[in-house]
């Protein structure tokens, strides 16, 4: 894992060097090729359970099936996002090296966040990921909404980071170590009030990053104001990285949890699912709807945190993959339909099936997967989460929220197939967006048919 982290960080530096040497035209193909090599290396490590390069004597990075699985997912998502970048930034071609480099560094931060063996490495990864997100959210300087999104994201992100840093400080003060193994051993003892205060503050900081209710209020405005490709990255890579890191925190701190802490997590899961879905019902802006939809899926994912154990790790990984692939497919259609438009209003998608049946099919598949219908991975993802949960009330609310979600997802499908496009605008579908969307949906369906690829 450390070798992968170093390789990804080196790719970010390579982006900047290619910019200096006027290699802008070759930038994206080279980076995609090297990311594919890194992806292959990670897959080999995951299935052999052995590191190709052992270069971490200080145990700053932990290598497990869980961390390797999420790292593979992060690299795959970055490949799909970078595949769409040249066309998205065609009017800002001079800056594409900067944008690609920032995305690569965000990938490095996500890998460090999920595979940390030391809280210092975790915080470095968190800040690298967060700072890159702040910059990309405001990367349309002439757009007031983008400026507003970047400022809101920066203020709320800095606020959340302060909670996280204070939590880490209290854990260090109580245990005298940043090492995860040492802290987990301390969790078995009665512990001091400062230790539990550190756990609470650390959890609150990550709840902000994952947009768990009631720490979610920044997400819809930031998603709506950010450029669509950046919103796609926030909705998939950044959100999933925060939840995956939160799970690892809960795993090594779980001996210190009591029934009251588990009750809080259950309540937050129910609130996050319900508030996200009910809020999504009335949204006209597609990106804003996807923001609330993502919040509701966060609620489903943190169901696995109510009883953190070894069996819930694969379930969380599977759900994250299913959700992220559907999200990438949905945003590939949003990017195609809303090119050069001022907003992402749902009216732009009226009659899409008549103009671009492939785009309509991709969006329909993405919505059905997010709704949790069979054949798609989203169905088994929710089924696995319900099976893994030991709380009947949580399962009941999960089923109710699944029904609510299916309503507004099917409403989108109704719009693209039934409504008529009276504006006369012609939708063009860049091949890069189509490829990314098709790859995401094909992988989603394959995982829905063969879940053992991940669950095994």
C-alpha positions as CSV (number, residue, x, y, z in Angstrom):
1,X,0.0,0.0,0.0
2,X,2.8,2.4,0.8
3,X,4.3,1.7,-2.7
4,X,0.9,2.5,-4.2
5,X,0.6,5.7,-2.2
6,X,4.1,6.8,-3.3
7,X,3.3,5.9,-7.0
8,X,0.1,7.9,-6.9
9,X,1.8,10.9,-5.3
10,X,4.5,10.6,-7.9
11,X,1.9,10.8,-10.6
12,X,0.7,14.1,-9.2
13,X,4.2,15.5,-9.5
14,X,4.5,14.0,-13.0
15,X,1.4,16.0,-14.1
16,X,3.1,19.2,-13.1
17,X,6.3,18.3,-14.8
18,X,4.5,17.5,-18.0
19,X,2.9,20.9,-17.8
20,X,6.3,22.6,-17.5
21,X,7.7,20.6,-20.5
22,X,4.7,21.4,-22.7
23,X,3.4,17.8,-22.6
24,X,-0.2,18.9,-22.1
25,X,-1.6,17.0,-25.0
26,X,-0.1,13.7,-23.8
27,X,-0.9,14.4,-20.1
28,X,-4.3,12.5,-19.7
29,X,-3.3,9.5,-21.8
30,X,0.0,9.0,-19.9
31,X,-1.7,9.4,-16.5
32,X,-4.5,7.1,-17.4
33,X,-2.0,4.4,-18.6
34,X,0.0,4.7,-15.4
35,X,-3.1,4.6,-13.2
36,X,-4.1,1.4,-15.0
37,X,-0.8,-0.1,-14.2
38,X,-1.2,0.9,-10.5
39,X,-4.7,-0.6,-10.6
40,X,-3.3,-3.9,-12.0
41,X,-0.6,-3.9,-9.3
42,X,-3.3,-3.4,-6.6
43,X,-5.5,-6.2,-7.9
44,X,-2.5,-8.5,-7.9
45,X,-1.7,-7.5,-4.3
46,X,-5.4,-8.0,-3.3
47,X,-5.7,-11.5,-4.7
48,X,-2.3,-12.7,-3.6
49,X,-2.5,-11.0,-0.2
50,X,1.1,-10.0,-0.5
51,X,2.8,-6.7,-1.1
52,X,4.9,-6.4,-4.2
53,X,7.2,-3.8,-2.5
54,X,7.6,-3.8,1.3
55,X,8.8,-0.3,2.1
56,X,7.0,0.7,5.2
57,X,9.0,-0.3,8.3
58,X,7.2,2.2,10.5
59,X,3.7,0.8,9.9
60,X,2.3,4.1,8.8
61,X,0.1,2.2,6.3
62,X,-1.9,-0.9,7.1
63,X,-2.4,-3.5,4.4
64,X,-5.6,-5.6,4.7
65,X,-8.2,-6.9,2.2
66,X,-10.4,-4.0,3.3
67,X,-7.8,-1.3,2.6
68,X,-6.7,-2.9,-0.7
69,X,-10.3,-3.2,-1.8
70,X,-11.1,0.5,-1.2
71,X,-7.8,1.6,-2.8
72,X,-8.7,-0.4,-6.0
73,X,-12.1,1.4,-5.9
74,X,-10.5,4.8,-5.5
75,X,-8.1,4.2,-8.4
76,X,-10.9,2.9,-10.7
77,X,-13.1,6.0,-9.9
78,X,-10.2,8.3,-10.6
79,X,-9.6,6.6,-14.0
80,X,-13.3,7.1,-14.9
81,X,-13.3,10.7,-13.7
82,X,-10.0,11.6,-15.6
83,X,-11.4,9.9,-18.7
84,X,-14.0,12.6,-18.8
85,X,-11.7,15.5,-17.9
86,X,-10.3,16.5,-21.3
87,X,-13.7,17.2,-22.8
88,X,-15.0,18.8,-19.6
89,X,-12.0,21.2,-19.5
90,X,-11.8,21.8,-23.2
91,X,-12.4,25.5,-22.7
92,X,-9.8,25.6,-20.0
93,X,-7.1,23.5,-21.7
94,X,-4.3,25.7,-20.3
95,X,-5.3,24.6,-16.7
96,X,-6.0,21.0,-17.3
97,X,-2.6,19.9,-15.8
98,X,-3.5,21.7,-12.6
99,X,-6.9,20.1,-12.4
100,X,-5.6,16.6,-13.2
101,X,-2.8,16.9,-10.6
102,X,-5.2,18.0,-7.9
103,X,-7.5,15.0,-8.7
104,X,-4.4,12.7,-8.4
105,X,-3.4,14.2,-5.1
106,X,-7.0,13.8,-3.9
107,X,-6.7,10.1,-4.8
108,X,-3.5,9.9,-2.7
109,X,-5.3,11.5,0.2
110,X,-8.1,9.0,-0.1
111,X,-5.7,6.1,0.0
112,X,-3.9,7.5,3.0
113,X,-7.2,8.1,4.8
114,X,-8.5,4.5,4.4
115,X,-5.3,2.6,4.9
116,X,-3.7,4.6,7.8
117,X,-1.8,2.8,10.6
118,X,-1.0,6.0,12.3
119,X,-3.3,9.0,13.1
120,X,-0.7,11.4,11.7
121,X,-0.9,9.6,8.3
122,X,-4.7,9.7,8.5
123,X,-4.8,13.5,9.2
124,X,-2.3,14.2,6.3
125,X,-4.5,12.2,4.0
126,X,-7.6,14.0,5.2
127,X,-6.1,17.4,4.6
128,X,-4.7,16.6,1.2
129,X,-8.1,15.3,0.1
130,X,-9.9,18.3,1.6
131,X,-7.7,21.0,0.3
132,X,-7.9,19.6,-3.2
133,X,-11.7,19.5,-2.9
134,X,-11.8,23.2,-1.8
135,X,-9.8,24.2,-4.9
136,X,-11.8,22.2,-7.4
137,X,-15.2,23.4,-5.9
138,X,-14.2,27.0,-6.8
139,X,-12.4,26.2,-10.0
140,X,-14.9,28.3,-12.1
141,X,-13.8,31.7,-10.9
142,X,-16.3,33.6,-13.1
143,X,-19.2,31.6,-11.7
144,X,-20.6,33.1,-8.5
145,X,-22.1,29.8,-7.5
146,X,-18.8,28.1,-7.8
147,X,-17.1,30.8,-5.7
148,X,-19.9,30.3,-3.1
149,X,-19.5,26.6,-3.2
150,X,-15.7,26.8,-2.7
151,X,-16.1,29.2,0.2
152,X,-18.8,27.1,2.0
153,X,-16.8,23.9,1.5
154,X,-13.7,25.5,2.8
155,X,-15.3,27.0,5.9
156,X,-17.3,23.8,6.8
157,X,-14.3,21.6,5.9
158,X,-12.0,23.6,8.1
159,X,-14.5,23.5,10.9
160,X,-14.8,19.7,10.6
161,X,-11.0,19.4,10.5
162,X,-10.7,21.3,13.7
163,X,-12.9,18.7,15.4
164,X,-10.9,15.9,13.9
165,X,-7.5,17.4,15.0
166,X,-8.8,18.0,18.5
167,X,-10.0,14.5,18.7
168,X,-6.6,13.1,17.6
169,X,-4.9,15.4,20.1
170,X,-7.1,14.1,23.0
171,X,-6.5,10.5,21.9
172,X,-2.7,11.1,21.9
173,X,-3.0,12.8,25.3
174,X,-4.8,9.8,26.8
175,X,-2.7,7.1,25.2
176,X,0.7,8.7,24.5
177,X,0.7,7.4,21.0
178,X,-0.6,8.0,17.5
179,X,-0.2,4.4,16.5
180,X,-3.5,2.7,15.8
181,X,-2.6,-0.6,17.4
182,X,-1.5,1.0,20.6
183,X,-4.7,3.1,20.8
184,X,-6.9,0.0,20.1
185,X,-5.2,-1.8,23.0
186,X,-6.0,1.1,25.2
187,X,-9.7,0.9,24.1
188,X,-10.0,-2.4,26.0
189,X,-9.2,-0.7,29.4
190,X,-11.7,1.6,31.2
191,X,-10.0,4.7,29.8
192,X,-10.2,8.3,30.8
193,X,-12.8,11.0,30.0
194,X,-10.3,12.5,27.5
195,X,-10.1,9.3,25.6
196,X,-13.9,9.2,25.1
197,X,-14.0,12.9,24.3
198,X,-11.4,12.2,21.6
199,X,-13.5,9.5,20.1
200,X,-16.6,11.8,20.0
201,X,-14.7,14.7,18.4
202,X,-13.0,12.5,15.9
203,X,-16.4,11.0,15.0
204,X,-18.0,14.4,14.6
205,X,-15.3,15.6,12.3
206,X,-15.7,12.5,10.0
207,X,-19.5,12.9,10.2
208,X,-19.1,16.3,8.7
209,X,-16.9,15.0,5.9
210,X,-19.4,12.2,5.1
211,X,-22.3,14.6,5.3
212,X,-24.2,12.6,8.0
213,X,-27.3,14.3,9.3
214,X,-27.3,16.8,11.1
215,X,-23.8,17.6,9.7
216,X,-25.0,17.6,6.1
217,X,-26.3,21.1,5.5
218,X,-23.3,22.2,3.5
219,X,-23.5,19.4,0.9
220,X,-26.5,20.4,-1.4
221,X,-25.2,24.0,-1.9
222,X,-21.6,22.8,-2.5
223,X,-22.7,20.1,-5.0
224,X,-25.0,22.5,-6.9
225,X,-22.4,25.3,-7.1
226,X,-19.4,23.1,-8.0
227,X,-18.6,22.2,-11.6
228,X,-20.4,19.0,-12.5
229,X,-17.3,16.9,-12.8
230,X,-16.1,18.1,-9.4
231,X,-19.6,17.2,-7.9
232,X,-19.2,13.7,-9.4
233,X,-15.9,13.4,-7.5
234,X,-17.4,14.7,-4.3
235,X,-20.4,12.4,-4.6
236,X,-18.3,9.3,-5.2
237,X,-14.6,9.3,-4.3
238,X,-14.6,11.9,-1.5
239,X,-17.8,10.7,0.2
240,X,-16.8,7.0,0.1
241,X,-13.3,7.8,1.4
242,X,-14.8,9.6,4.4
243,X,-17.1,6.7,5.2
244,X,-14.4,4.1,4.7
245,X,-12.1,6.0,7.1
246,X,-14.9,6.3,9.6
247,X,-15.5,2.6,9.6
248,X,-11.8,1.9,10.2
249,X,-11.9,4.4,13.1
250,X,-14.9,2.6,14.6
251,X,-13.2,-0.8,14.2
252,X,-10.1,-0.1,16.2
253,X,-12.0,2.0,18.8
254,X,-15.0,-0.4,19.0
255,X,-13.9,-2.0,22.3
256,X,-14.5,1.3,24.0
257,X,-18.1,1.7,22.6
258,X,-21.1,0.9,24.7
259,X,-24.8,0.5,23.9
260,X,-25.3,4.3,24.1
261,X,-22.8,5.0,21.3
262,X,-24.3,2.3,19.1
263,X,-27.8,3.9,19.8
264,X,-26.4,7.2,18.6
265,X,-25.1,5.7,15.4
266,X,-28.4,3.9,14.7
267,X,-30.3,7.2,15.2
268,X,-27.9,9.1,12.9
269,X,-28.3,6.4,10.3
270,X,-32.1,6.6,10.4
271,X,-32.1,10.4,10.3
272,X,-29.6,10.5,7.4
273,X,-31.6,8.1,5.3
274,X,-34.9,9.8,6.0
275,X,-33.8,13.5,5.7
276,X,-31.8,12.7,2.5
277,X,-34.7,11.0,0.7
278,X,-37.5,13.3,1.8
279,X,-35.4,16.3,0.8
280,X,-34.6,14.8,-2.6
281,X,-38.3,14.4,-3.4
282,X,-38.8,18.1,-4.2
283,X,-35.6,18.9,-6.0
284,X,-35.6,20.3,-9.5
285,X,-31.9,20.7,-9.9
286,X,-30.3,17.3,-10.8
287,X,-27.0,17.9,-9.0
288,X,-28.9,19.0,-5.8
289,X,-31.1,15.8,-6.1
290,X,-27.9,13.7,-6.3
291,X,-26.5,15.5,-3.3
292,X,-29.5,14.5,-1.2
293,X,-29.5,11.1,-2.7
294,X,-25.9,10.7,-1.7
295,X,-26.8,11.8,1.9
296,X,-29.5,9.0,2.0
297,X,-27.0,6.4,0.8
298,X,-24.6,7.6,3.5
299,X,-27.3,6.6,5.9
300,X,-27.4,3.1,4.5
301,X,-23.7,2.8,4.5
302,X,-23.3,3.8,8.2
303,X,-25.8,1.1,9.1
304,X,-22.6,-1.1,8.9
305,X,-21.1,1.1,11.6
306,X,-23.8,0.4,14.2
307,X,-22.2,-3.0,14.9
308,X,-18.7,-2.7,13.5
309,X,-17.0,-6.1,13.1
310,X,-15.0,-8.0,10.5
311,X,-18.1,-9.1,8.6
312,X,-19.4,-5.6,8.0
313,X,-16.2,-4.5,6.1
314,X,-17.0,-6.4,2.8
315,X,-20.6,-5.3,3.0
316,X,-19.5,-1.6,3.2
317,X,-17.0,-2.1,0.4
318,X,-19.7,-3.7,-1.8
319,X,-22.2,-1.0,-1.1
320,X,-19.6,1.7,-1.8
321,X,-18.7,0.1,-5.2
322,X,-22.3,-0.2,-6.2
323,X,-23.2,3.3,-5.2
324,X,-20.0,4.9,-6.7
325,X,-20.4,3.2,-10.1
326,X,-24.0,4.2,-10.4
327,X,-23.0,7.7,-9.4
328,X,-20.4,7.9,-12.1
329,X,-22.8,6.7,-14.7
330,X,-25.5,9.2,-13.6
331,X,-23.0,12.1,-13.8
332,X,-21.7,11.1,-17.2
333,X,-25.2,11.7,-18.5
334,X,-25.6,14.9,-16.5
335,X,-22.3,16.1,-18.1
336,X,-23.5,15.2,-21.6
337,X,-27.0,16.8,-21.3
338,X,-26.1,20.0,-19.4
339,X,-23.0,21.0,-21.4
340,X,-22.9,24.7,-21.9
341,X,-26.1,25.2,-19.9
342,X,-26.4,27.5,-16.9
343,X,-27.9,24.9,-14.6
344,X,-28.8,21.2,-14.3
345,X,-32.6,21.6,-14.1
346,X,-34.6,18.4,-14.6
347,X,-36.3,20.0,-17.6
348,X,-33.1,19.6,-19.7
349,X,-33.7,15.8,-19.5
350,X,-37.2,15.9,-21.0
351,X,-37.5,13.5,-23.9
352,X,-33.9,12.4,-23.7
353,X,-34.8,8.9,-24.8
354,X,-36.0,10.2,-28.2
355,X,-32.7,12.0,-28.9
356,X,-30.1,9.9,-27.2
357,X,-31.5,6.4,-26.2
358,X,-28.0,5.3,-25.0
359,X,-27.8,8.2,-22.5
360,X,-31.4,7.5,-21.4
361,X,-30.6,3.8,-20.9
362,X,-27.4,4.7,-18.9
363,X,-29.3,7.1,-16.7
364,X,-32.2,4.7,-16.2
365,X,-29.7,1.9,-15.1
366,X,-28.0,4.3,-12.7
367,X,-31.3,5.3,-11.1
368,X,-32.5,1.7,-10.8
369,X,-29.2,0.6,-9.2
370,X,-29.4,3.5,-6.7
371,X,-33.0,2.6,-6.0
372,X,-31.9,-1.0,-5.2
373,X,-33.7,-3.0,-7.9
374,X,-32.5,-6.5,-9.0
375,X,-29.8,-7.3,-11.5
376,X,-27.9,-4.2,-10.5
377,X,-25.4,-4.2,-7.7
378,X,-27.5,-1.7,-5.7
379,X,-30.0,-4.4,-5.0
380,X,-27.6,-6.8,-3.4
381,X,-25.8,-3.9,-1.7
382,X,-29.0,-3.0,0.3
383,X,-29.8,-6.7,0.9
384,X,-26.3,-7.3,2.4
385,X,-26.7,-4.2,4.6
386,X,-30.0,-5.4,5.9
387,X,-28.7,-8.9,6.5
388,X,-25.7,-7.6,8.4
389,X,-27.7,-5.2,10.6
390,X,-28.9,-6.6,14.0
391,X,-31.5,-3.9,14.6
392,X,-35.0,-4.5,13.4
393,X,-36.0,-0.8,13.7
394,X,-33.0,0.1,11.4
395,X,-34.1,-2.5,8.8
396,X,-37.7,-1.2,8.8
397,X,-36.6,2.4,8.2
398,X,-34.2,1.1,5.6
399,X,-37.0,-0.6,3.7
400,X,-39.3,2.5,4.0
401,X,-36.5,4.8,2.7
402,X,-35.8,2.4,-0.2
403,X,-39.4,2.8,-1.3
404,X,-39.2,6.6,-1.0
405,X,-36.0,6.6,-3.0
406,X,-37.5,4.4,-5.8
407,X,-40.2,7.0,-6.2
408,X,-38.0,9.9,-7.1
409,X,-35.6,7.7,-9.1
410,X,-38.5,6.4,-11.2
411,X,-39.7,10.0,-11.6
412,X,-36.4,10.7,-13.4
413,X,-36.9,7.7,-15.7
414,X,-40.5,9.0,-16.4
415,X,-39.1,12.4,-17.4
416,X,-36.6,11.1,-19.9
417,X,-39.1,8.6,-21.5
418,X,-42.5,10.3,-21.2
419,X,-42.0,14.1,-21.2
420,X,-41.5,16.0,-24.4
421,X,-38.6,18.3,-25.0
422,X,-40.2,21.5,-26.2
423,X,-37.1,23.6,-26.2
424,X,-35.7,22.1,-29.4
425,X,-32.2,21.9,-28.0
426,X,-30.0,19.1,-29.4
427,X,-28.1,16.9,-27.0
428,X,-24.6,15.9,-28.0
429,X,-22.9,13.0,-26.2
430,X,-19.1,13.2,-26.2
431,X,-17.6,9.7,-26.6
432,X,-15.5,10.1,-23.4
433,X,-18.7,10.5,-21.3
434,X,-20.3,7.6,-23.0
435,X,-17.4,5.3,-22.4
436,X,-17.1,6.2,-18.7
437,X,-20.9,5.7,-18.2
438,X,-21.0,2.4,-20.1
439,X,-17.9,1.0,-18.2
440,X,-19.5,2.0,-14.9
441,X,-22.8,0.4,-15.6
442,X,-21.3,-2.8,-17.0
443,X,-19.2,-3.2,-13.9
444,X,-22.2,-2.5,-11.8
445,X,-24.3,-5.2,-13.5
446,X,-21.3,-7.7,-13.3
447,X,-21.1,-7.1,-9.5
448,X,-24.9,-7.5,-9.3
449,X,-24.6,-10.9,-11.0
450,X,-21.3,-12.1,-9.5
451,X,-21.1,-10.5,-6.0
452,X,-18.4,-12.9,-5.0
453,X,-15.9,-10.8,-6.9
454,X,-16.0,-8.5,-3.9
455,X,-17.7,-10.4,-1.2
456,X,-15.3,-13.4,-1.7
